[in-house]
């Protein structure tokens, strides 16, 4: 299978930095997506990593280690609007599909 | 706005009934995916179509079926509805079968 493990819930303070970790099975792995989903809304694409290392995009960065089956999403200068679920979604070429994790619900407090 | 459209936005129906959800992908996208998301649950992949052909199947019930038409829009048919089918149903599209997926706004189905 492609067991995806990410924390169920996290809380952080406005203006701070938070790191959301994700581990996944490496067999057949091709790349990893991160999506943001506000409650009751559609998931929106944040990032896609296929190579090892850190990719930065504004306040959000995503890291991938293919050999360790590990990724994280780093959110800086947190804003209240960042309160949402963050979905780790590895793509497996062997299954020709993206598998979505259950998501990490991030709450930002003032 | 992702460019993916879904209709209707809301649907309320009774147990035992049949409904059809419709999705139009982004212009140029060939692949369409359907997901179910129950309250406070993760996205459950149902089925994927690529250029009119079924490409991958997830945890889709036999009471559910889908198709993708020549103009690439897709429909998800849900029959013999049960209370547990109440959920948000998302459609997503991508350029090919292994690309970034862009999600529509979803259809909220309530079965009473």
HADDOCK unambig.tbl for C-alpha pairs under 7 A between the chains (distance, minus, plus):
assign (segid A and resid 41 and name CA) (segid B and resid 105 and name CA) 6.46 0.50 0.50
assign (segid A and resid 42 and name CA) (segid B and resid 103 and name CA) 5.99 0.50 0.50
assign (segid A and resid 42 and name CA) (segid B and resid 104 and name CA) 6.41 0.50 0.50
assign (segid A and resid 42 and name CA) (segid B and resid 105 and name CA) 5.26 0.50 0.50
assign (segid A and resid 42 and name CA) (segid B and resid 106 and name CA) 6.56 0.50 0.50
assign (segid A and resid 43 and name CA) (segid B and resid 103 and name CA) 6.29 0.50 0.50
assign (segid A and resid 44 and name CA) (segid B and resid 102 and name CA) 6.95 0.50 0.50
assign (segid A and resid 44 and name CA) (segid B and resid 103 and name CA) 6.90 0.50 0.50
assign (segid A and resid 96 and name CA) (segid B and resid 98 and name CA) 6.70 0.50 0.50
assign (segid A and resid 97 and name CA) (segid B and resid 98 and name CA) 6.76 0.50 0.50
assign (segid A and resid 100 and name CA) (segid B and resid 43 and name CA) 6.41 0.50 0.50
assign (segid A and resid 101 and name CA) (segid B and resid 42 and name CA) 6.86 0.50 0.50
assign (segid A and resid 102 and name CA) (segid B and resid 41 and name CA) 6.88 0.50 0.50
assign (segid A and resid 102 and name CA) (segid B and resid 42 and name CA) 4.37 0.50 0.50
assign (segid A and resid 103 and name CA) (segid B and resid 42 and name CA) 6.69 0.50 0.50
